[in-house]
Amino acid sequence: MPDSTQKTRQIDGKWKPGTSGNPTGRPISNPARRLLADNSEKLVQAAIDKALDGDTAALNVCLSRILPAYRPTIKPVVLNVDPSADLVEIGRQVVSAVAAGECPPDVAGQLLQGLGTLARITEIEELKDRLAALETAINLNKGAK
């Protein structure tokens, strides 16, 4: 191995901890990107100067880099729902909560969508159990003959 490789690699050929196999990084091959990278500090300062002078487009660019995009958050909602009720009754309770102003409509929509998914899962489980019972009955009838 060359001397430079011996300094950065272990005896087994692996890189020593904290050593990169490519310390200079991937080269910038696109000329436009190279030009931007070489002048990045000047470009950022020019955008800031234009923003401070009242250029709204430059101000928008600067602010979009400083402030994250607004994402609405859903506040937790506490509903008094009877957990022993069937899914239809729970759905009615959610709709009643919206009508009473206790729950926002978008949250209620998500809750009702979740109830619909739960109903489909329950239906599949019941069908699976019924199918297993039918197969067992068929196998018992075959064994009796």
C-alpha positions as CSV (number, residue, x, y, z in Angstrom):
1,M,0.0,0.0,0.0
2,P,1.2,3.6,-0.6
3,D,2.3,5.6,2.4
4,S,-0.8,7.9,2.2
5,T,-3.2,4.9,2.3
6,Q,-1.3,3.4,5.3
7,K,-2.0,6.5,7.3
8,T,-5.8,6.4,6.7
9,R,-6.5,2.7,6.7
10,Q,-6.1,-0.1,9.2
11,I,-4.1,-3.2,8.6
12,D,-7.1,-5.1,7.5
13,G,-7.8,-2.4,4.8
14,K,-10.8,-0.8,6.6
15,W,-10.9,3.0,7.1
16,K,-9.6,4.2,10.4
17,P,-12.4,5.7,12.6
18,G,-13.0,9.4,11.8
19,T,-11.3,9.1,8.4
20,S,-13.2,9.5,5.1
21,G,-12.5,7.6,2.0
22,N,-13.2,10.8,0.0
23,P,-12.1,13.7,2.2
24,T,-12.7,16.4,-0.5
25,G,-16.2,15.2,-1.2
26,R,-17.9,14.6,-4.5
27,P,-16.7,17.1,-7.1
28,I,-19.2,19.6,-8.6
29,S,-19.4,18.7,-12.3
30,N,-22.2,21.1,-13.3
31,P,-20.6,24.5,-14.3
32,A,-23.7,26.4,-13.1
33,R,-23.5,24.8,-9.7
34,R,-19.8,25.5,-9.6
35,L,-20.4,29.1,-10.3
36,L,-23.2,29.3,-7.6
37,A,-21.0,27.5,-5.1
38,D,-18.1,29.8,-5.7
39,N,-20.2,33.0,-5.3
40,S,-22.7,31.7,-2.6
41,E,-21.7,34.3,0.0
42,K,-22.0,37.2,-2.4
43,L,-25.4,35.9,-3.7
44,V,-26.8,35.5,-0.2
45,Q,-25.7,39.0,0.8
46,A,-27.2,40.4,-2.5
47,A,-30.5,38.7,-1.7
48,I,-30.5,40.1,1.8
49,D,-29.6,43.6,0.6
50,K,-32.4,43.5,-2.0
51,A,-34.9,42.3,0.7
52,L,-33.9,45.1,3.0
53,D,-34.3,47.6,0.1
54,G,-37.9,46.5,-0.3
55,D,-37.7,43.8,-3.0
56,T,-40.6,41.6,-2.1
57,A,-39.4,38.6,-4.2
58,A,-36.0,38.7,-2.4
59,L,-37.7,39.1,0.9
60,N,-39.9,36.1,0.2
61,V,-36.8,34.0,-0.6
62,C,-35.0,35.1,2.5
63,L,-38.0,34.5,4.8
64,S,-38.7,31.1,3.2
65,R,-35.2,30.1,4.3
66,I,-35.5,31.4,7.8
67,L,-39.0,30.5,8.7
68,P,-40.3,26.9,8.2
69,A,-43.5,26.4,6.2
70,Y,-46.6,26.6,8.3
71,R,-48.2,23.3,9.1
72,P,-51.5,23.3,10.9
73,T,-51.6,21.2,14.0
74,I,-54.7,19.4,15.3
75,K,-55.4,20.0,19.0
76,P,-56.4,16.9,21.0
77,V,-60.2,16.5,21.4
78,V,-61.7,14.7,24.4
79,L,-65.1,13.1,23.6
80,N,-67.3,11.3,26.1
81,V,-68.0,8.3,24.0
82,D,-69.4,5.1,25.4
83,P,-66.8,2.4,24.6
84,S,-69.2,-0.4,25.1
85,A,-71.5,0.9,22.3
86,D,-71.5,-0.5,18.8
87,L,-69.7,1.3,16.0
88,V,-72.9,2.8,14.6
89,E,-73.7,4.4,18.0
90,I,-70.2,5.7,18.5
91,G,-70.5,7.3,15.0
92,R,-73.7,9.0,16.1
93,Q,-72.0,10.2,19.2
94,V,-69.1,11.7,17.1
95,V,-71.6,13.5,14.8
96,S,-73.5,14.8,17.9
97,A,-70.3,16.2,19.3
98,V,-69.8,18.1,16.1
99,A,-73.3,19.5,16.2
100,A,-72.8,20.5,19.8
101,G,-69.5,22.3,19.0
102,E,-67.4,19.9,21.1
103,C,-65.4,18.6,18.1
104,P,-64.2,20.3,14.9
105,P,-65.6,18.8,11.7
106,D,-62.2,17.8,10.3
107,V,-61.3,15.9,13.4
108,A,-64.7,14.2,13.4
109,G,-64.1,13.2,9.8
110,Q,-60.9,11.5,10.8
111,L,-62.6,9.8,13.7
112,L,-65.4,8.5,11.5
113,Q,-62.9,7.3,8.9
114,G,-61.1,5.4,11.7
115,L,-64.4,3.9,12.7
116,G,-65.0,2.8,9.1
117,T,-61.6,1.1,9.0
118,L,-62.3,-0.6,12.3
119,A,-65.7,-1.8,11.0
120,R,-63.9,-3.3,7.9
121,I,-61.3,-5.0,10.1
122,T,-64.1,-6.4,12.4
123,E,-66.0,-7.7,9.4
124,I,-62.9,-9.5,8.0
125,E,-62.2,-11.1,11.4
126,E,-65.9,-12.3,11.6
127,L,-65.7,-13.7,8.1
128,K,-62.4,-15.5,8.9
129,D,-64.0,-17.1,12.0
130,R,-67.1,-18.1,10.0
131,L,-64.9,-19.6,7.3
132,A,-62.9,-21.5,9.8
133,A,-66.1,-22.9,11.4
134,L,-67.4,-24.0,8.0
135,E,-64.1,-25.7,7.1
136,T,-64.1,-27.5,10.4
137,A,-67.7,-28.7,9.8
138,I,-66.9,-29.9,6.3
139,N,-63.8,-31.8,7.5
140,L,-65.9,-33.4,10.3
141,N,-68.6,-34.5,7.7
142,K,-65.9,-36.0,5.5
143,G,-64.4,-37.9,8.4
144,A,-67.9,-39.3,9.4
145,K,-68.5,-40.8,6.0
